[in-house]
Amino acid sequence: QRKNPFSSDDRLASKPAHTHRGDPTYGRPPEGSRTEQRGKDAHSHVGKEVEELCLIIRRTGQVGEDGHVSVTFGQLFETYVTISNKVVGILLRARKHGLVHFEGEMLWQGKDDDVVITLL
């Protein structure tokens, strides 16, 4: 099926049904679609949450001898959880983008309260 029978969008009928791994549009929603816009909106929202997390670390943490601001996970969790319940996911995203550093793959409330998170 080249066209979704439940959609009134005729733009999809003229596009190829399948793309291949080497194609730059592979795994991406059709350009200009609502799906593409939702993805862009979600990316922007998560980016704003990462920025807010970095600001909270800067505000609540302490500057170390190396000049970087650090805070423990327990302290950050207590501060940030009143803003968002997604603190661990946002921390992982911030680490992926090279904005923070901490040891371990995942942080757990209670168990990892003493893990130091450093703002890079």
N, C-alpha and C positions, 0 to 999 in steps of 0.2 A: 504494500500500500504506500503510494507516494504521498497521499494526503490523509490527514486525520479526518474520518467521517464525522467527528463530533465538533469540528472546528469550522468556522466560516472564513478562515484566513486562506485566501487563494494564493498568497505568495509562496507557500510551501510546495504547491503542486509543480512548479517549474524547477525546483531544486533537485539535484540528484538524490536518490534514496539512500545511498551509502557513501561514506567517505572512507578513505584508507589512512593508515597510520602516518604516512608521510605528508598527508594533506594538512595545511595549516588550520583548516576548520574542523579537523577531527576532534571529537569529544567536546565540541563547543555548540552552544545553542545557535539557532539561526540569527544572523545579524538583524538588529532592530526588533527582535521578538520581546515579548513580556518576560520570558524566561531569562534572556540576556540582561534585561533591566533589573530584575530581581537579584540576579547574581552580583551586578555592579552595586546595587544598594546594600546588599549584605556585606560585601567587601568593604565598602565605605564605613558601615556601622562598626564592624570589627576593628577597623583602623582607628576609629575614634575611641573605642574602648581601650585599645593598646596605649594610645596617647594618654588617656586618663589614668591608666594604671601606672605609667612612668611618672606622671605628675604626683601621684600619691606616694610612690616610692621616694621621690625627691623630697616631698614634704615631711614624711614620717621617718625616713631613714637618717643615718648619720654618715658623715663624710669620713672615710678611712684614710690611712696614711698614704695610700696610692691615689687619693683624690676622687675615688669613686664612691657613690652613695650606696649604702647597704642597709638592708632591713631583714629581720627574720621572717620566715613564712608565717609563724604564729601571729606576729604583730601585724603583718600585712593582711592576713586573713581576717582578723578582727576588725580592721579598719575598712577593708574593701567589701566585705560581705554585706555590709549595710547598703552598699551601692549596687552590687551585682552578685548573684550567686554563681557566676561563671569564672571566678578568680583563677582557678587552675588552668582552664582552657585558654584564657587570655594570657596567662603567664607563658604557656607553651607556645602560643603564637608570637609573643614578644621575643622569646628565646630564638625561635625560628628566624626572625628578622634581625637577630644580632643586637637586640636592645637590652637584654638582661642575661645574666648567667646564674645558674645554680646547679648543684650536684644532683645526680639522679635523673631517672626518666620521668617519674611522676611524683607529685607531692600529695601527701595525705594529711588531713587535719588530725592533730593530736600526735601522730607518729613523727611527722616531719616539721613540727613547730620550731625547732632550733636550726633548720637549714637556712643558710644565709643566701639572700637574693641580692645580687649586685647589679646596679644600673650602669650599663656601659655607655 
